[in-house]
Amino acid sequence: MKNDLHNRRFERRAQRAYAVFACLVAVLTLTVMPAMAADDPLAVVDNLSEFVFSLIRAIGLILLGFGVV
């Protein structure tokens, strides 16, 4: 009897967890926004390159500052 109640409780929790997971997947799937490309692909690559190099420079300056301290 006790084992039967434990199994029912476990099944309810499993069903609830599955329902929450299914709803989460549905929400994430349905709320995807399309990304529109820019007119000039070379400008996008140039901007990304500029961003990456500025990020590397900023990290280098932070490490240099910690090195001085």
Number of C-alpha atoms within 10 A of each C-alpha: 6 6 8 9 10 11 12 11 12 12 12 12 12 12 12 12 12 12 12 12 12 12 12 12 11 11 11 10 10 9 8 8 7 6 6 6 8 9 8 8 10 10 11 13 11 11 12 12 12 12 12 12 12 12 12 12 12 12 12 12 12 12 12 11 10 9 8 7 6
